[in-house]
C-alpha cells in the first residue's frame, strides 16, 4: 500500500537524500527543508521503498504538499 509523506510547513527544499527505488528505514532522513533560516529534516516514519519523489532542490513547498510516496 502506498503512503505519502507530506510537508507540515511552508519551506524550501535544500537537499534530497533519497531516490526512487531506494529502501528506507524508520528515522532515515528523506529531504532537508529550510524555513525561517532553520534546517528541518523530514524523517521516515515507516520502513519501505521510495516509489516516487515529488520535490527537487530549490522547490518551495506548502503545508500539505506531497514530498514523496513510499510503499
Beta strands, then each sheet from edge to edge (+ up, - down):
strand 1: 3-6
strand 2: 11-16
strand 3: 23-24
strand 4: 29-35
strand 5: 38-43
strand 6: 48-53
strand 7: 60-61
strand 8: 66-70
sheet 1: 1+ 8- 6+ 3-
sheet 2: 5+ 4- 2+ 7-
end
